[in-house]
Amino acid sequence: MLPVLALLWQAMRGSDGLWSHLAANVLPHAISQTVTLLAGVGVLVAVIGTGCAWLVTAYDFRGRRVLEWALLLPLSVPTYIVAYAYLDLLHPLGPVQGLVRAMLGYDSPREFRLPDIRSMTGAIILLSLVLYPYVYLPVRAMFMTQAANLVEVSRALGTTRGQVFRRVALPLARPAIAVGVSLALMETLNDIGASEFLGVRSLTISVYTTWVTRSDLPGAAQISLAMLVLVVALISFERWARRRQRYSTSAQRHRRFAPRRLRGGAGMIALGLGALPVVLGFLTPALFLATEAWRRFRFAGLSDSLIVEARNTFLLAAIATFAVLACGITVAYAARAFPRRGVLIAQRVATLGYAMPGTVLAIGILVVVAGLDRWIDSTAQRWFGVSTGLIFIGSGAALGYAYLARFLAISVGSVEAGFSRISQSYDHAARTLGKGVTGTLWQVHLPLSHGAIAAAGLLVFVDCMKELSATLLLRPLNFETLATHLYAEAARGTYEDAALAALAIVLVGLLPVMLLARVGRAADRT
């Protein structure tokens, strides 16, 4: 709660007369751009994610089993890396437009050029190609759990296969679609690199420029509160839309409906439609990054600065992951051991940070930590005559705090899922044998849930590596990570110099996707 309270306090201080300028010239355009971006991404990820989920669930064709897990691959590529890759690929002097001009007989970009990808349309398409797995994953799980008798009864009542999808499968999957779209929109709000690269002046970009360019912290806090209101509105609207929906199912084991076999041309069309998001959202940028990284490596090798940035990234992500896991285990086990109303409310409040965009969270933390640094420095000067400087901001502790607040929900959710598989009888037996609450955690719960804890650690580690918005605002001076290095090179237009850093982030990002695919295959077998 500290970042939110700090935002309120800082916003009420005013911004030295600049608030009227922000309200008149910055906020209307930024809110309009943000709402347009959210609406476009929301519609497109719902269409792509739901369509792909139905395709691989309701139909059987050659390549379907590969496609089931391959559709998750775009999750491994951060949005700002996809934007970075396509900006170079689709540049007027880039390979794609050069090939098109050669095929059409043109010699110069002045004679023919494709529409500029730096636009709202380009941002919506590229963000959707990366974020649709947030919808695909829960919707496919929902489709797979729908009993065969529902489909068979609807077919017996005269519905076609298309009507089965529209009138039976889609309404039942609506809660999963709503959850997936909400997650995708949260990631869209959190994005800072892709939006800036593609020329979209969103609220996130406005917060960053107001603080960094104008040095107006109260103004940045006021825009951050506007973003926070938008987040609350999104979550409230999603819950309001499902307020009267109920889902009931039989206690008997489900019998899945048999997918329809597609052969020949129909199978090839289905494979092509399913593979298109994978090719555009993962294969194309990944191959581009691999090619550019190899060229850069052959030309200049690994620079010392890149090695230092990789070390900073891994060290920071490892320390933050350890802290997030420790706090996640504490919060999840406290809710299990003491399931009182106050503890459960505290657990929910502790995990609210994931719903806050990284830029908003960073501004709130900046206010808190900077105030603490100033207090420590003034106290040290008054008592000992020594200036301590910026202890927390300068050491990177503020950035670790941001990672902890933002990704604690991932740790708590995964650890809680692991604890839920352990019967309460284990707790009772351990207490009967003389173990206290802490002893039961160390000797019973941690050994039995090490798989869930390891999975949580992997997800948190990769998210810390990819996080850009909070890292840009809270990193110490002269401290660069792979993500901030890529952002700086792309902002300067020197794309080839950032290819190695981008490829490293993508390769590490593949790890949780492989874990998700493995879990999905295990669920399919059961």
N, C-alpha and C positions, 0 to 999 in steps of 0.2 A: 504493500500500500504506500510505502514511502515515495516512490516516483510519482504516483498520482497526486498525492498531497503536495509534493514539491511543485508539480506543474500548476496546481491551483494557486499556491502561494505566489509563485513567480509571475503567473499571468495577471494576478490582481495588482502587482506592483506597477503595471503600466510599462510602456515602451518608449518613453521620452517623445511622445507626439507622433510616433510612427504607426500606432495602431490604426489611426484613421486612414493612413495611406494603405496599410495592409487590407483593411476592410473594404476600401473602395477599389483598389487596383489588383491586389494579389489573390485574396480569398475567392471572389466570385469566379475568376477564371480557373483557379486551381480546383475548386469544388466541382465546377462543370467538367473539367478534364478528368477528374478522378471518378465522378459518377458515370461518365461515358465509358471510361476504361473498365470499370467494374461491371457495368451492364453488358458490354461486349464480351468480356472474358467469361462472365457467368453463363451467358447463353451458349457460347462456343464450347466451353469445357463440358457443359451438360450434354450437348449434342454428341460431341466426339466420345466422351467417356461412356455414356449410356449406349450409344450405337455400337461401339467396340465390345462392350460387355455383353450385349445381346447377340452379337455376331458370333463370338467364340463360345457362347453358352447354348444357343438354340440351333446352331448349324455345325456340321462336321465336314471338314474339307482337308485336303492335303496341306500340311503346314500349320494346322490349328494349334497343336500342342506347343510348338515353338512360339507362336504368336501370343499364346496366353501369358507367358512370362516376359516376352519381348516388349509387350505394350507397357510394361513398367519402366523400361530403360530411360525414358526422358526424365524421370525423377532424379537421375544421377547428375543431370546437367543443370546448374543454377541458371536462373533466367538471364542474369547479366552476361553469362558466357555465351548463351545462344544468341543474344543480341549482338555481342561482340563478333561472333563468327559470321553471322549473316550480314552485318554491316560491311565486312570485307568481301564476302562472297558476292554480294549484290551491288557492290560499288560500281559506279559507271565505268571505271577502269578495271573492274574485277573480272574473274574468269567467267562467270555466268553471263553477264551482259556482253563480254567479248565474244563468247561462243554464239550467242543469239545474233549479234551483228554480223558475224562471219557467215552464218547460215542464211541471213537475209540479204547479204551483199552490201552492207554498210561498212564504212571505214572509220568513222569517228563518232564519239558520243554526241557530238553536235547534230549529227544526222539522225540518230535514233538512240533512245534510252528508255529503259523501263521506268515505271512510276517509282518515286523515291520511297524506300522502306522507312525512312525517318518520318513517320506519320502515326496518327492514332490507329489507323487500320493496320499498319505494320506491327505496332505494339500489341494490339489485341490478338492478332494471329500468332505472333511468336510466343507471347505469354501463354496462350491457350495450348500450343503444341507442347509446352513443358509441363503445364499444370493439370492437364486432363486426367492423368493417373489418379489424382485425388478423388475423382468421380468414378473412374473405371474400377478401382479396387473394391470399394464398398458395394457398388451396384452389382458387380459380377458375383460377389458373395451372396447378395440378396437373391439374384436370379437363380443361383445354384441351390438355394434352400427352399425355393418354391416347389411345392409338391406336384407330382405329375398329374394327380387327379384334378387339380384346378384347371390345368390346360385341357385335359381330356373332357371334362364336363363342359368347358366353354366351346370346344370343338363340336361336341354332341349337340349343343344348342345352336349350331349353324354358323359360328364365327370362323372367319378365315384366319390364316397364320398372322397376317398383318393386324387384324382386329384383336387377336390374342395378345399381341404385344401392346397395342394401344389401350385395351380395355381391361386387361388382367395383369400382365407383368409390370407395365409402367406404373399404374396406381400403387401396386404393392411395393414397388421400389422407390417411391417418392421420398420417404424418409432418408434412405441412403443417398439419393441424389441431392437432397437438401444439405445433408451433412458434408458431402464431397464438394459441392459448390461453395459452401461457406468456408471450408479450408482453403480452397483455391483463391477465393476473394481475399482472405487474410494474407495469403502469400503475395497477392497482387498489391495490396496496400503496403506491405513491408518492402516491396521492391524499390530500389533506388537506382541501381546501375542501368537496368534495361530501359526504364522510363526516361532517364536522362540521355542515354545514348540515342534513343529513338525520338527525341524531341517532344515528349509528353510532359507538360508542366503539372505534375500531380501535387497533391498536398505534401507528400513525402519530400519531393524535391524542394518545395517551398520552405519546409522546415529547415532543411539542410542549408539552403542558400541564405535564409534569414539569419541563421546563427553564424555560419562560417564567413559569408561575404559581408553582411551588414553588422556582424558582432552584436546582434540584437537578441539577447537571450529571452527577455520577456515576450517579444514578438513571436519567437520560435515556440515558446510555451503556449501562447494563445492559439497558434495554428495547430499545435499538437493536441490541444484540447478539442479543437474542431474535428481532428482525425479520430480522437477517442469517442466522441459523440457518434461519428459515422460507424465505428466498429460496434458500439452498443446497439445502434439502430439495425445493423445487419443481423446481429445475433437475435435481437428481439423480433425482427420480421420473420426470420426463419422459424422461430418457435411459434409465433402467432399463426403462421401459415399452416402449421401442423397441429394446431391446438385441439381440433376435433377428430383427428385421425387416431384410430385404434387398430392394432394388428393382433389377431388371434390365430392360433395354430393348434393342430391336433397334437396330443401327447405321444402319438405313435411315431415311429421312425418314418421320415419322409422317403418317398420313392421319387427320384428325379425323373423328369420327362426325358425321353430319348431325343437327342438332337437329330435334325433332319440332315441326311447325307447329301452333299452337293458334289457333283461330278462334272468333269469336262470344263466347259467355259464358265459355268456358274461358280464352280469351285475356284477357278483362277481369278474371277472378279472379286469373290469374297476375300481371297488371300490378298489381292492388291489393295482393296479398301482397308483391310485391317493393317496392312504393312505400311500404308501411307503415313500415318502419324509417327510411326517408329522411324521411318526414313527421314522425315522432315524434322522431327523433334530430337533425334539422337544420332542416327548414322551420319547424316550430312555434317552437322557441326563437329562430331567426334573425328571423322575422317579429315576434315579441314584442319582441326587442331593438331592431329597426329602428323599430317604433312608439313604444316608450318613449323611445328616443334622440331621435327627431324631436320628441316632446312636450317633452322636457327642453331641447332646443336652442331651440325656439320660445319657451319660457318664460324661460330664463336665458342662452342662448347658450353659448359655450365658456368655462368658468371658467379663470382663470389657473392654478389648481392642476392642472387636468387637462392643460393644455398643458405645464406643467413635468413632470408625470408621464409624458406621452407622450415628451417629450424624453429623460428619464432612461431610459425603457424602450428606445428606439431606440439611444441612445448606448451603454448597457451591453451590449445584444444585439450591436451592431456590433463593439465591442471584443472581446467574448468570442468571436464568430464568427471574427474574424481570428486570435486566439490558437489556437482549436480547429483551424482549417484549417492553420495553420503547423505545429502539433504533429502533426496527422493526416498531412500530407504527409511529415513527417520520419519518423514511425513506419512508414508504409506503404512508403516508399522504402528505408528501412534493411532491412526484411524482404526486399525484392526484390534489393537490391544485395549483401546479406550474408546469404544464406539458411542461416544456421547455427542449430543447435538453441537455443543461448542467446538469440540475437536473436529467434527465433520465440516462445520462452517469454516473453521480456520484452514482446513485442507483445501477447500474450494478457493478461498481467497489467495492462498499461497500459490496456486496454479493459474491465476488469472493472467500472469505475464505473457503467456503464449498467445493470448488474444490481442495483445498490444503490438502494433508495429515496432520494429526495432528502433526506428528513429525517435518515436514518441518515448519509448522506454529510456533511450539514451539521454534525451534532454532532461527527463525527470531525474535520472541517476546523476547526471552532471550537476544539477542544482544541489542535490543532497551531498555528494562527495566533495564538491568544491567548497561548500560551506563547512564541512568537517575538516578539510585540509586547512582552510583559513583559520578556523578555531584552534587547531593544533599548533599552527605556526605562530599565531599571536600569543598563545599561552607559553610556548617555548621561548619566545623573545622576551616576554614579560618576566618569566621566572629564571631563565638561564642565559638570556642574551644571545641565543642562537636561533637562526632561521632554519626551519625544517623543510621549507619548500612544499611542493605538491607531492605528498607521500603517496596517496592512493591513486591519483591520476597519473603521476609520473612513473609509478611502479607497474601499472597495468591492472591493479586491483579493481579499479572502477570498471574496466572492461570485463573482468571475471565476474563482477557483480551483475553486469548486464546479461552475460551468458547464463548465469544461475537463475535470474528472475525470468528470463525468456524461455529457457528449455527445461525448467523444473517439471512442467506438466508432462513432458515426454517420459522423464524418469519415473515420476509417481505413477503414471498410467501403466507402464510396462511392469514395474515392480509390484504394483497392486494386482495386476493380472496373474503374476507368478505366485503371490501369496494366496490368491483366491483358490488355487488348486490344492492348497494344503488344508486338510480338514481341521476343524477346531478341536477335534479330539487330540491331535498332536500337542496343541497348546495346553490342554487340560492335563495330559499325561506328564508333560515336562514340569508343569507347576506342582503336580502331585509328587514328583521325584525331587523336589526341592529347588528347582531352577526359578529364578526371578524373571521379570519381563525381559531384561537385557540378555540374560543367559539363554532364554528360549530363542531370542532372535539370533544369537551367535551360533548356537549348536543345533537348531532345528530349521529355522526359516531360511537363513542364508545358504546352507548347504543344499536344501531342497529346491531353491529357486535360483540357482546360479545361472541357469540358461537364460531366464528372463532378465536377470541383472546384466548379463553380458550383452544381450540384445539391446537393452536400454543404453548401455555404455556406448555401443557402436553407433546407434542413431544420434545420440547427443554429440559424440566426437565429430561425426561428419557434419552435423548442423553447425557446430562451432567453427569448423574449417570454412564452411561456405558463407557464414554470416558476414554481410558487408556493411549494412546501414549503421548498426551500432559500433562496428569496428572503426569506421571512418570518423565517427564523432568522438570516441573515447580512447583511442589508442594513444600511447605516449608519443612525444616528439621523437622523430627519427626512428620510429618503430613501424616496420611494414610487415604485412602478412602477404600470402599469395593472392588473396582476394583484393587487398588494397593496391598491390602492385599491378594487377590486371586492370583495375579501375583507372589508375593513373596513366598507364600506357594507352588504354583505349581513349581516354579523354584527350591525350595528345595526338591520337591518330596513328601511333606506332604499334599497330596490331601485332606485327610479327615478333616484337620483343616480349609480348605477353603470352605467346602460344604455349611455352613450356609450363608456366604457372597455371594456365587454364587447363591444360591436359592433366596436370597433377591433381587438380581439384576434381576433375571428372573421374579419373581412375579411382580415387578414394571414395567418391560418391557412389561408385558401382557396388561397394560392399553392402550397404543396407538393402539395395535393390536385389542383390543376389540372395540375401537373407529373406526378403519378402517373397521372392519367387520360390525359394525352398519351402517356406511355410505354406505357401499356396498349393504347391504340389502335394505336400503332406495332407492338407485338408481335402484335396481332391480324392486321394486314395481312401480316406475315411468316409 
